[in-house]
Amino acid sequence: MIPKEINLGPLTIHFYGIIIALAIYAGYILAKNRARLYKQSLRSSPARRGAGLKISPKFFDDPLLILPLVLSIIGARLYHVFDYWTIYNQNPISILFIQNGGLGIWGAIAGLMLGFYIFARVKKLNFLVVLDIVAPSLLLGQSLGRIGNYINQEGFGPPTDLPWGVYINSENRPPQYLNRSHFHPTFFYEAILDGIFFVILLYLAQKLKIRGQVFALYLILYSVGRFIVEFWRIDTATIGPIKIAQVLAVVAIFVGMVLFVKTLKTRISSTE
């Protein structure tokens, strides 16, 4: 098991933070390179991606891009705290201890969208075009970020005797499973699914020309994967027998489908 941290005198290096930072950086580099695909104006149709716009990779060097990052972290932390409020309300100051792990992806997505919306408005860019550029980066970052859950021993599933079950230290096990040692590595399940969906989305992004379609597919693909993995999660919030994360996944799938259909209708109307 990889240690959660390394102490170098007064300096403590948290591997969870390193993983998240690497995931963010990988997503940033990918988005910056993909911006070149949207650089030239496509004037044949106002519905086509980048129509009337010239997206330059230099936009991704703008200091304002710190806003989506900050809002995504805040949103992710708030969602996680809401998910585990019965724990955090006993020690509210621990809400600030983000280095110990605990980020909710739905909150991160909401924060990112708000940040990129502000960025697009300030820079006078089409919001959907910006989301199309960053959508594959989100899947890549989500896939890599799940490794952080493994390091922090969080986000795992129920006990299992399967060969790929991961060992969880006794202090991180749910009380009802203290006598069990190996659990379903749901963080790896989701990492693998996100990785597969990342490759699929990156391939399809080359063929999808209507703005908003790439982001719509991102919402659908990621949400399908999250909905599936939630069947093995034992640590997420529920209302009765219903898992909140699965409800949000269904909502995101619906939004993605509506957005994709809307882009098709826009294309049809623009060619008439």
Secondary structure, DSSP 8 states (H G I E B T S, - for coil): ---SEEEETTEEEEHHHHHHHHHHHHHHHHHHHHGGGG-S--TT-TTBTTTT----GGGGG-GGGHHHHHHHHHHHHHHHHHHTHHHHTTSGGGGG-GGG----HHHHHHHHHHHHHHHHHHHT--HHHHHHHHHHHHHHHHHHHHHHHHHHT-S--SB--STT-EE--GGGS-GGGTT--EE--HHHHHHHHHHHHHHHHHHHHTT--BTTHHHHHHHHHHHHHHHHHTTT-SSS-EETTEEHHHHHHHHHHHHHHHHHHHHHHHHHHHH-
